[in-house]
Amino acid sequence: MRKSENGKTNRPRIPNPLVVCLLAAIVSAVSGSTLLAQAAPTSSSAPAQAAPPASDTPAAQQTPPAKSGGMVWVNTDAGVYHKPGTRWYGKTKHGKYMLEADAIKAGYKPAEKRREEK
């Protein structure tokens, strides 16, 4: 061990297992991989499977369909839908893309237009 300028011994830092586990979970969530499931030992010999993606994923993870004619973004929490070009189209936390006709059939209402503040 060598001493630093302040006279203290520099020891190699051992990462905290909890921090390592949390970082692995974050990386797994961001990349969508089963890294954490593969790293953790399991009692069964069956391989771990990733959970299917939820239909109410944030807009950052869900992209609009290629042919987006007539598509709207449904805010599943608020029960309203947003048309392309509006402020909240594809940007709410909980929502999904649907055809406007399907959104109306499912009971969703068009989002109200707000007046400009003066």
N, C-alpha and C positions, 0 to 999 in steps of 0.2 A: 504494500500500500504506500502510495506517495502522499505527501502532505501538500495541501494547497497553500496559497499565499497567506491565508489567515491562520495557518498553523494547525488546522483541523485535518483529520484523515479523510481522504475522499474514498468512500466505499461505493461500490456499484449499487445502484438502487434496484431493488427487486420490486417488480410491479405488484400492486395489490390485486389479489385474485378477483375481488368484487369489481374493480375498475376494468380489469381485462374482460370479465363476463359482460359487463354493461357495454363496453365498446364493441364486443362481438355481436351483441344483440342489435346495436344501432347499425352496424355494417350489414347485418343480415336483413334488417328491416328495409334499409335503403336499397340494397342490391337485389332483394327478393330471393336470395339464395337460402339454402338450408345449412349454412355454415355452422350455426350454433347447434343445430340438431345433430350434425355430423361430429362435432367436437365433443359433445357431451356423451359419456358412456351410457348405454342403455342395457337393461337386463334382458330384453328380448333380442333375438337375432334378426328380426325383421328390420329392413332399412327405414329410416325416418322419411316421412313424406311431407311435403310442404302443404299448408292449408290452401284451399282454393281462394282466389281473390274475391273480396266482398264486392257486391254491386254498388255499394255506397262509398266508393273510394274518393279521396280528395281529388280535385281537378288536376293537381300537379302530377298525379300518377295515372290519370285517365285522359286519353287524347280523343278528340272528336273523330267520328268515323270518316273514312275517305270521302264518301259521297254524303255530304252533310246537308243536302237540300231538304228543307222542312224540319231539320233537327233543332231541338231546343235543349237547354240545360235545366233539369228539374232539381230544385232545391228540396230534397226529401224532408228536411226538418220543417221548413216554412210552408210547404204545400203549394209552392208557386213555381212557375217556369220562366226562364229568361231566354229571349231571342238573340241570335248572333248579332254582334255589334253593340250590345248593351253592356253596361258596366260589370254586371255580375255573371255574364255568360261564361260558364266553365270555371268560376272562381270561388264558389262557396265550398265550405268544408265537406258537407254531405250532399251528394247529388249524383246524377247520372244523365247521360245523353239519351233522348227519346225522340221519336217523331212527335210533332206537335199534336196530331190527331190522337195518338196513343196517350199523351199526357192529359189531354182533355177527357178522354174516356176513363182514365185512372182517377179523375177527380181533381187534378191540379189546375190551379187558376193562373192566368197571366199575371206577372208581377206588375204592380202599379207604377206608373210613371210619376216621379217626384218632380215638383216644381222647382225651378232654379231659385236659390236664395239670393236676395238682392242686398 
